[in-house]
């Protein structure tokens, strides 16, 4: 099934592992997936078992091949993508140096983070690495381990991200790719190599930092043991691959300067392709390597996007869920219909999507969600539309960080759950005053991996050129000038409201936490 000249993309999400097979035209021909668990052994801790992830990866790949009757010999190349920032350490025997890896959700290093900001080290890390310091990053995990579990660091031979660890299990070769290395807080973003200055100042053993590969480079081949576990053909070439948000940008076709990938998933992630590592003098956005040659991504991440709509669905839309089940459709589709019954500006309601605090374009953990403008005339349709508009305003607030640096943006490619909503895409287009394009393939991260795999397979020579051929656009939304002007005024109200609440957020948090 699926023919010859196939490519396998393995997507290692935080809670779901997927194996997806594409043909050389970028069309999805087979897939399999399985959920994985995250362990929270203490408040603020988030960990995963590396060996369990490998076991599930083997199962998912084998199922994908067998269930779809795919001949492993027809898979000419493999690549991986996955959750970024995780600290997957192996010892000198190639086994996990820590039973469970610390992943990006972990916040145990909060006190160290505050110390680094207080002493100015956080600013130095940004100035060298291009990354605004957050607890998610490997530099923070390693700092915590050095202080709390020094024996783990002593045992460690090599640091890898999640997809690098699984690739190591596939090939026996330990590497990290440029994209994942660039978000560790330990790379010199201007040189594309580990920063000896940061490594020395932080006391991190330089020998545990692996060789860095470009995302599209050959990084080994499937071993006999891995072939036995996965059903893949021994000797199949494997590309280094890229971190999930960078691979998603590639799989969405964001390969030219001025193109922006908006991932409207649980969070809102905005990545602008650019041809040089342009840092922010105010250190508000971050800079990472892209998964293509001579390209970088400027990145800003809001805390909640799709999660805000899911929260509203679960708490206030029981009737829609029941009706959706009766009609055999998604509850979100019915919510979209309702949102269409409201008007621009949600009949006077403004929503702030700060349901988990906010980290971009401003850092305010005490910020909270708000519905402002409720009246006796307010309908549920108005509230649904307000959520869609509020997330779009937050997207504009983040994307304006790039515009304020004088960087032109000509197109947005939307991926994630939000891409399935036509009314949300239309609102985004009007709020941002930009053309919105929706890729035909929804699994953009895995498609980005397949594009990288096509290079080591010898099908394509350059991932950017390959993306232009393999990525297709399903829908395009263009801004309505009349709506753009209305949303310009409403956005100012959105910003003024959180500015007025700025000190109240902290006061409320202090009082509520003391009760």
N, C-alpha and C positions, 0 to 999 in steps of 0.2 A: 504494500500500500504506500502511496505517496510518491512513487517513482524514485529515480536516482538523483544524485547531486543534492543530498539533504544536509541540513545544518541543525545542530542541537544547541539550544540555549537553555541553560539551567539558571533559574531565578530563586535565590535563597532569601526570601522575605523573612521578616521577624516572626511571623506567625504562620507562614505558608511557604512550602517549597514546591516549585513548579518545574517540570521538564517539558519543553515545547519544541517541536520539530517544525522547521520551515523549509520550503524549497528555495532555490537560488533567486527566485523573484520576490522573496519576502512574504510569501503567502503561508499562513499557518496550516499545517496538515495533520498535526497530532499533538495531544497534550495529556498530561497527568499531573495530579497534585495531591498533597497531603498536608494537613495542619501540623504545626510543631508547637511545643509549649515553651513558655518563658517562666523561669523560677524566680520568686521574690523572697529569698531567705530572711531578709531583714527589711525594715522600712527604708525605701530609697534604693535598695539593691535590685538589680535585674541581671540575671545570668542565664546561660544556656549550656547544655552539655554538648561539646563538640562531637563526641563519638555518636551521640544520638542523632545529631544532624546528618552525619555521614551515613548512618544506617538508613535514615529516611530518604536521603538523596538516592542511595542505591536502589531502594524499593521503588521510588517514583520513576526513575529512569527505566528500570526494568519493566515496570508496568506500561509505561508509555510505548516502549518498543513492542512488547508482546501483544498488548491489547489492540494495537493498530497494525499488527503484522508488518512491522518495519524491519527490513534486513539491515543489521548493523553495518554491513559492508557499504551500504548506500549513504551512511553518514560520513561526510568527507571532512568535517571539522566540528569542533566543540568549543564553546566558551561559556563563561559563567558571569553572573552579576549577583549582587546581594546587598544586604543591609551594610551600611558603612559605620565606621568608628569602633566596631567591636575589637576587643583585645584577645586574640586567639594565639596563645603562646604554646610552643612545643619545646620539649626537652631534648637532650642529646640523643635519646633513643627514638625520637620522632613521635613521641606520645604527648598528650596534653600536659603542659607543665603545671596546669591548674585544672582540677576536675571540671570546673565550670568556667566558661569564658565570661568576662564582663562585657556587656553589650551597651549600645548607645542609650538605652532607656535609663541607665544607672545614674544616680545622683549622689552616691556616697562621698564623692570628693568635693561637696559643696563648700566645706570650710577651707579646704586648700584653694579652691577657686577664688573665694573671697580674699584670701591671703595674697594670691597672685595679682589680683586687681589692686589691692591696697598697696603693694610694694612696687607696682609698675611692671612686673614681669609679664602680665597679660598683654600689656601694650607692646612689649618687645617681641612676644610670641606673634602678635598680629603683624608687626612691622617686618618680620622675617618670613613667616609662614603664610600670611594673608588671611588667617582664620581668626575670627573673633572667638575668644575662649568660652567654651561651654563645658559642662560636666560630661557630655557625651564622648568627648575626644580621648584618643589613646594617650595623649600626653598627660591627661588627668588620671586615667586609670593607672598608668605606670608610676606617676607621682604618689598615688595612694598605696600602691603595692610596695614601693620602696620604703615607705614609712610603716606600713602595717603588716606586710607579708614579704619581708626582704628575702626569705628563703625561696619564694616563688621566682623572683628575679634571678637568684643564683642558679636555680635549676634550668632557667630558660635558655634555649639556643636561638630561637627565632620568633619574632612578632609577626603576625599576619592578621588581616581582616577576615571576615567570615568566608567570603568566596575564595580567598587565597588559601585558606585552610582546606576547603573541600577540593580545590584544584590540586593541592599538595597530596591529598589522599588519592586523587585520580592518577597523578603523574610521578609522585615521589620527589618533586622539585619544589623547594620553598622560595617563593617570590612574593612581592607585593607590586601591584601595578601603579602607574603614575597617579590615577585619580584617587585611589584609596590612600596612597602615601601623602598626597597633598592635603588631606583633611585630618591628618594625625596631630598637627600642631608642631611637628618635628622636621618638616621639610622647608628648605629655602625655595620659595615659590618662584623666585627669579632665576634660579639655577636648575631646578628640577632634581635636586639631590638632597640627602639628609644634611641638616644644619649642624656642623660640628660645634658651633657656638652654643646653640640651644641644648644639644645633647650633653655638652660639658657642664653648662650651668645647672642643669637639672639633675645631673648625676646619673643619667641613664647609660647603661653599658652600650657602647656603640656597636659591639659585636652582635647584639640581638636584632639589629635593624637589617632587614634582608636586602638583597639586590632588587633594584627597581626595574620593572619591565614596562614598556609601552603597552597600552591596552590591546593593541592589535598584533603584538609580537608573539611568536612561537614561544611557548612556556613549558614544553614537554609533550609527552604522548601517553595515552592510556596504557597503564601497566597490565601485566598478566593478571595480577591479583584484583585490580580494579575492574578489569574486564569480567572476571568471574563473578564479582559482586553485582555489577550493573547490567551485564548483557551486552555491553559495548564491544567493539572489535579492538583487540590489542593493537597498539601502534597508531590509533587514530590521533591526529594532531590536535593539540589544545592551545587556544590563545589565552593570553594573560587575563583578558576581560576587564571590566570596569565596575566601580561602585554603582549602586542601583540608580541614584538620581542622574548620574552622568550617562549611564547606559540608556536610561529612559530618554534623555535629551537626544541621544544619537538615534534611538529607535523611533523618535517622533520626527526625525528629519531636521533637527536644529543643528545645522552644520555651517551656516554662514554668519558672519558678524551682523548683529542687529536682529537676529532671530531669538525668540525667547520661548522657553518651555515652561508652562505653568502646570504643575502637578496638583490637581485639586483632589486630594485624597483625604486621609484623616487630617493631616496638616495641609497648609498651602505652601508649596515650594516653587520658587521662581528662579530660573537659571537663564542668564543672558549670555549668548555666545559672543566672544570678543577675541581679537587677534593679538592681545598683549595682556599680561597680568596687572591690570589696573587696580591698585588698592584704593581704599576710601580713606581720605585724610581724617575723617571723623570715626573711622573704624566701625561702621554700621553694617556693611555687608561683608561677605567673605569671598575669597577667590580660590578656585580649584582648577586643576588641569581637566580639560575635556578629553573625551575618549577618541579624539581624532588628532592628527598632527597639527602642530602650530596653532593651537586654539585653547582658550581658557573659558571658564564659566564664572560669571559673577553670580553669587547666590544669596538669597534672602529667604527666610523661612518663618511664616506665621504659625502660631501654635495650633490653631484649630480652623479647619475649613469645612470639609465634608463631615467632620465629627460634629459640627454645630447642627447641621441638617439632620444627621442621624439622631442626635439627642432630642431634637424637636419631634421627630417622627415617633420615637419610642415613648416620649412622655405625654404627647398631646394629640397623636393621630391614630388612636386605636380604631376609630371608625374607618379611616382610610385603609388600615391594615386588614381589617375584616373584609371590606369591599374588594380590595386588591386580591385577596385570596379567592373570593367568589368568582372574580372575573379572570383569574389566572394571569395577573399583571403585577408589576412592582408597585408597592405603596408610593415610591418616589414619583412614579408616572402620574398617579392621581394627585399628589401634592403639586406637581408641575401644572396640572390642569387648574387647580385652585389658585395657584400663584398668578396664572394668566387672567384670572377674574379680577385681580387687584390692579392698581394703576402704578405708574412710575412714582416712586417715592412711598409706596406701600400705604397710601391713604394717610400719610403723616407719621408713620412709624419708622424709627431708625433703630437698627440693631447693631450692637457691638459684639463681635464673636470672640470675646476674651474669656472663654469658659474655662481655660486652664492658665490664666494669666497671659502675658504676651512676651515674646522675645525679639520680634522684629516687626516694624522698623524701630521700635523702642523696647527696652528691657523693663518689664514691670510685672513681676510675679504676682503682685497683689491686685492687678487689674481684674475686673470681673465683667461678665456679660450683662448687657442692658437692653431692654426694650423701652425706648422713649417715645412718647406721643400717643399713648393708649387713650382711647375715648370710648364712650358708649356706642359709637358707630363702628369701632374696630371689629373686623371679622378675622376668622382664622386664616383666610386667604391673605389678608394683609400681613399677618405675622410670618407666614411662610415666605411671602415675597420679600419681607424685610430681612429674613435670614439670608436669602440668596443675594440681595443687594449688599448687606453688611459684609459678607465674605468678599464680594467684588470690591467694595471700598477698601477693605484691608489689603487686597491684592494691589490696588492702585497705590496705596500708601507705601507698600514695599517696592513696587516697580519704579515709583518716583525717586527712590534712592539712586537708581541708575541714571534716570533722566537728569537729576540734579548735577551729575558729573558731566553733563553735556553729551551723553551717549545716545545716539538715535536708535529707536526700536521700530522695526517696520512690520513685524508679524509676531503673533503669539500662536504657539501650538499647544492645545490643551489636552492633557491626558488625565488618567485617574477617573474616579467615579463621576466627578462633575462633568466630564466630557459627554456623558450619556444624556444630559439634560439640555435640550435645545433652548429652553427659556433662560437657563443659567448662562449658557454660552452667549446668547444674545445680549443679556444684561452685562456680562463681562466685556463684550465688544463695545457697548455704548459707554460704560463707565471708564474703560481704559482708552477709548477712542482709537482702537486698533483693530485690524483684521484678525479674526480668530479662525484657525484651521484645526480641524479634528481629524487625526490619523485614522485610517481604516482599521488597522490592527490595534486592538486595545492593549495587548501585552507588549508595550513599547520597550520595557526593560529587557525582556527576553529577546525581542527582535534586535535590539542593540547588540546583544550577545551574539546572535546569529550573524549579524553584519561583521563583527570582529572575527567570528569563526570562518567566515568566507575568505578572509585574507590568508589565514594559515592553510586553508583548504586549496588555495591557488585559484579560486573562482574570481576574486577581485584583487586589485592591487592597493587600493586606498579606501579606507572606511568612509570617508566623506563622500567620495564618488559613488561608493556602493550604496550609501543611504539614499542618495538622489534617485537611484534606480529601484531600490527595494521598499522605500516608504511611499505609500499611497495616501492621498487625502480623501476623506469621505464627505466632509461637509465644510463649508466656509460661511462665516458670519461677518458682515461688514457693519460698521457703526452707522446709526441713523443720526445725522447732524442735529435734528430737533431734540432727540433724546440725549445726545451728548451734552448739549447746553444745560438741560435740566439736571443731569447727573453731576455736572461740574458744580452747580450751586449746592446740591444735596451733599456732595462730598465735603464741602467746606463745613456744613453743619455737623457731619459725622466727626470731623477732626476737632471742631470747637467743643463738642460735647465731651470727648475724652480729655481734652485739655482742662476743661472746667472741673472734671472729676479727679484730676491728677492727685491732689493731696488727699482727697476723700478716700481713694483706694487704700492708702496706707492707714489712715485713721480707722476705717472700717475693719481692716484686717487685724489691727491691734486690739480693738474693742471686742470683735467677735472671738478672737483666739483667747481672750482673757475671761470669757464668760464661763 
